[in-house]
Amino acid sequence: MSPAKPLTGRQKRTLRSLAQRLEPVVWVGEAGLAPGIARSLDEALATHELVKVRMREPRDKRALALALAHAAGAELAGLVGHTAILYRANPDDPKIDLAGR
């Protein structure tokens, strides 16, 4: 799964601002990207479209964030500290409108 087209800088900035008030809904431990994490992330994105994922001190946080995004068919909207912001639009009923941005 992959999104139709990549997000623009402006869209990523909008998503990061929307994510500011969100709490992480998925936590990635020392085991990294396990099948259970991928399932949880997929369910969270299906429900919320925009989620924060907290990573526990990974060796390469950018690589892990990109792997999480790829596994979920999502876009990496931002990386703040050990927290990745992921976005995947709901194909049936999108909640976040990025069309004009």
FILOVEX-724884 format. One line per field, with one value per residue: residue number from 1; residue in three letters; chain; z, x, y of N, C-alpha, C in turn. Coordinates in nm, 3 decimals, padded with zeros to 5 digits. Layout:
num = (NUM ...)
residu = (ALA ...)
chaine = (A ...)
n_pz = (Z ...)
n_px = (X ...)
n_py = (Y ...)
ca_pz = (Z ...)
ca_px = (X ...)
ca_py = (Y ...)
c_pz = (Z ...)
c_px = (X ...)
c_py = (Y ...)
END
This chain:
num = (1 2 3 4 5 6 7 8 9 10 11 12 13 14 15 16 17 18 19 20 21 22 23 24 25 26 27 28 29 30 31 32 33 34 35 36 37 38 39 40 41 42 43 44 45 46 47 48 49 50 51 52 53 54 55 56 57 58 59 60 61 62 63 64 65 66 67 68 69 70 71 72 73 74 75 76 77 78 79 80 81 82 83 84 85 86 87 88 89 90 91 92 93 94 95 96 97 98 99 100 101)
residu = (MET SER PRO ALA LYS PRO LEU THR GLY ARG GLN LYS ARG THR LEU ARG SER LEU ALA GLN ARG LEU GLU PRO VAL VAL TRP VAL GLY GLU ALA GLY LEU ALA PRO GLY ILE ALA ARG SER LEU ASP GLU ALA LEU ALA THR HIS GLU LEU VAL LYS VAL ARG MET ARG GLU PRO ARG ASP LYS ARG ALA LEU ALA LEU ALA LEU ALA HIS ALA ALA GLY ALA GLU LEU ALA GLY LEU VAL GLY HIS THR ALA ILE LEU TYR ARG ALA ASN PRO ASP ASP PRO LYS ILE ASP LEU ALA GLY ARG)
chaine = (A A A A A A A A A A A A A A A A A A A A A A A A A A A A A A A A A A A A A A A A A A A A A A A A A A A A A A A A A A A A A A A A A A A A A A A A A A A A A A A A A A A A A A A A A A A A A A A A A A A A A)
n_pz = (00.000 -00.083 -00.063 -00.293 -00.399 -00.301 -00.002 00.007 00.118 00.250 00.316 00.490 00.696 00.783 00.878 01.084 01.257 01.325 01.461 01.693 01.926 01.976 02.141 02.159 01.999 01.934 02.047 02.005 02.097 02.216 02.046 01.798 01.471 01.489 01.397 01.540 01.606 01.354 01.284 01.486 01.423 01.167 01.227 01.391 01.210 01.029 01.182 01.279 01.088 01.123 01.320 01.612 01.674 01.915 01.965 02.123 02.187 01.926 01.713 01.461 01.415 01.204 00.993 01.110 01.142 00.874 00.790 00.943 00.831 00.568 00.610 00.690 00.478 00.475 00.500 00.610 00.805 00.980 01.217 01.542 01.790 01.944 01.828 01.574 01.317 01.148 00.851 00.686 00.453 00.483 00.253 00.200 00.367 00.420 00.689 00.729 00.542 00.286 00.039 -00.059 00.018)
n_px = (00.084 00.054 00.046 -00.143 -00.015 00.284 00.305 00.296 00.523 00.379 00.142 00.245 00.332 00.085 -00.031 00.149 00.094 -00.170 -00.125 -00.005 -00.161 -00.225 -00.195 00.050 -00.051 00.042 00.304 00.640 00.857 01.175 01.200 01.138 00.993 00.752 00.519 00.277 00.287 00.269 00.009 -00.141 -00.080 -00.190 -00.464 -00.501 -00.450 -00.656 -00.871 -00.814 -00.666 -00.451 -00.177 00.033 00.340 00.530 00.866 01.097 01.395 01.538 01.804 01.835 01.625 01.491 01.499 01.350 01.104 01.036 01.016 00.797 00.599 00.599 00.521 00.259 00.143 00.143 00.214 00.504 00.472 00.612 00.886 00.955 01.173 01.165 00.929 00.712 00.510 00.243 00.046 -00.243 -00.483 -00.830 -00.981 -01.256 -01.401 -01.267 -01.130 -00.961 -00.898 -00.690 -00.682 -00.690 -00.447)
n_py = (-00.119 00.218 00.574 00.786 01.021 01.195 01.396 01.753 02.013 02.211 02.074 01.882 02.049 02.149 01.911 01.849 02.060 02.002 01.767 01.844 01.863 01.602 01.284 01.021 00.719 00.476 00.276 00.203 -00.039 -00.171 -00.386 -00.299 -00.276 -00.481 -00.745 -00.708 -00.439 -00.322 -00.398 -00.268 -00.003 00.017 -00.014 00.213 00.422 00.378 00.450 00.711 00.863 01.052 01.004 00.980 00.824 00.683 00.620 00.405 00.506 00.442 00.316 00.436 00.670 00.800 00.614 00.405 00.536 00.582 00.316 00.234 00.398 00.302 00.034 00.070 00.192 00.467 00.823 00.991 01.257 01.410 01.427 01.442 01.461 01.153 01.084 00.999 01.135 01.024 00.992 00.884 00.899 00.832 00.628 00.611 00.789 01.064 01.253 01.464 01.745 01.806 01.908 02.178 02.268)
ca_pz = (00.000 -00.077 -00.094 -00.433 -00.429 -00.178 00.058 -00.014 00.241 00.317 00.373 00.607 00.801 00.834 00.956 01.209 01.347 01.377 01.550 01.817 02.042 01.986 02.221 02.083 02.012 01.913 02.109 01.951 02.198 02.172 01.941 01.669 01.392 01.500 01.330 01.624 01.593 01.221 01.293 01.569 01.347 01.059 01.288 01.438 01.093 00.972 01.269 01.304 00.974 01.167 01.449 01.661 01.714 02.004 01.951 02.239 02.158 01.817 01.664 01.351 01.427 01.073 00.920 01.171 01.110 00.733 00.784 00.996 00.729 00.455 00.652 00.705 00.358 00.520 00.474 00.727 00.802 01.063 01.316 01.649 01.894 01.917 01.791 01.431 01.285 01.026 00.794 00.577 00.433 00.473 00.114 00.193 00.440 00.476 00.796 00.716 00.405 00.247 -00.104 -00.088 00.080)
ca_px = (00.000 00.123 -00.045 -00.151 00.097 00.348 00.258 00.379 00.574 00.269 00.053 00.314 00.328 -00.053 -00.050 00.226 00.022 -00.286 -00.077 00.049 -00.248 -00.250 -00.108 00.088 -00.145 00.119 00.436 00.732 00.959 01.309 01.191 01.122 00.872 00.701 00.389 00.172 00.297 00.216 -00.138 -00.193 -00.065 -00.289 -00.595 -00.504 -00.462 -00.790 -00.963 -00.782 -00.594 -00.329 -00.139 00.169 00.400 00.644 00.968 01.185 01.537 01.590 01.938 01.813 01.483 01.435 01.480 01.238 00.982 01.005 00.972 00.660 00.512 00.590 00.444 00.119 00.096 00.118 00.316 00.568 00.447 00.710 00.959 00.990 01.233 01.142 00.788 00.684 00.373 00.207 -00.084 -00.299 -00.623 -00.931 -01.028 -01.402 -01.454 -01.155 -01.163 -00.872 -00.901 -00.563 -00.694 -00.657 -00.318)
ca_py = (00.000 00.346 00.683 00.822 01.110 01.241 01.521 01.872 02.072 02.282 01.974 01.825 02.151 02.149 01.788 01.862 02.151 01.929 01.662 01.900 01.836 01.458 01.199 00.901 00.609 00.353 00.283 00.104 -00.071 -00.207 -00.488 -00.232 -00.296 -00.617 -00.758 -00.650 -00.293 -00.288 -00.415 -00.158 00.120 00.012 00.013 00.352 00.509 00.359 00.520 00.852 00.922 01.118 00.947 00.993 00.697 00.708 00.516 00.399 00.520 00.359 00.353 00.531 00.700 00.834 00.489 00.334 00.611 00.554 00.176 00.232 00.459 00.209 -00.083 00.106 00.261 00.604 00.923 01.049 01.402 01.476 01.351 01.534 01.378 01.011 01.070 01.013 01.175 00.952 01.028 00.805 00.941 00.728 00.636 00.620 00.904 01.140 01.348 01.578 01.794 01.867 01.938 02.317 02.303)
c_pz = (00.000 -00.118 -00.242 -00.474 -00.299 -00.130 00.024 00.121 00.320 00.384 00.496 00.724 00.865 00.922 01.087 01.307 01.405 01.479 01.683 01.939 02.062 02.080 02.135 02.107 01.989 01.973 02.053 02.052 02.137 02.059 01.803 01.602 01.392 01.431 01.410 01.616 01.460 01.220 01.372 01.494 01.234 01.113 01.333 01.320 01.028 01.053 01.270 01.186 01.012 01.306 01.482 01.706 01.793 01.993 02.070 02.194 02.048 01.775 01.555 01.347 01.294 00.992 00.977 01.138 00.965 00.715 00.836 00.893 00.612 00.489 00.659 00.580 00.387 00.476 00.607 00.717 00.885 01.163 01.420 01.765 01.856 01.880 01.643 01.415 01.149 00.983 00.682 00.566 00.425 00.332 00.101 00.254 00.501 00.577 00.784 00.568 00.374 00.102 -00.138 -00.037 -00.001)
c_px = (00.087 00.027 -00.038 -00.037 00.154 00.292 00.353 00.429 00.466 00.172 00.116 00.311 00.189 -00.076 00.027 00.155 -00.101 -00.244 -00.027 -00.032 -00.278 -00.150 -00.067 -00.013 -00.078 00.257 00.521 00.844 01.092 01.308 01.174 00.990 00.832 00.565 00.273 00.170 00.237 00.063 -00.201 -00.189 -00.168 -00.429 -00.607 -00.521 -00.599 -00.893 -00.940 -00.721 -00.459 -00.294 00.006 00.215 00.525 00.740 01.063 01.330 01.589 01.730 01.926 01.663 01.419 01.407 01.362 01.106 00.939 00.957 00.829 00.562 00.492 00.503 00.294 00.062 00.064 00.232 00.374 00.553 00.550 00.773 01.008 01.044 01.221 00.997 00.770 00.537 00.341 00.065 -00.120 -00.447 -00.713 -00.990 -01.179 -01.456 -01.340 -01.202 -01.081 -00.867 -00.770 -00.566 -00.651 -00.522 -00.203)
c_py = (00.124 00.456 00.721 00.914 01.164 01.375 01.635 01.922 02.142 02.184 01.910 01.922 02.157 02.027 01.794 01.954 02.083 01.823 01.714 01.863 01.687 01.391 01.079 00.788 00.474 00.375 00.170 00.084 -00.105 -00.309 -00.426 -00.264 -00.443 -00.625 -00.697 -00.498 -00.249 -00.297 -00.300 -00.026 00.128 00.045 00.158 00.448 00.497 00.437 00.671 00.929 00.983 01.065 00.982 00.855 00.729 00.590 00.522 00.392 00.427 00.404 00.459 00.563 00.735 00.708 00.409 00.404 00.585 00.409 00.163 00.287 00.363 00.088 -00.054 00.173 00.406 00.695 00.970 01.200 01.478 01.382 01.451 01.450 01.232 00.984 01.097 01.050 01.114 00.988 00.931 00.841 00.819 00.736 00.656 00.749 00.985 01.245 01.476 01.619 01.866 01.913 02.081 02.359 02.248)
END
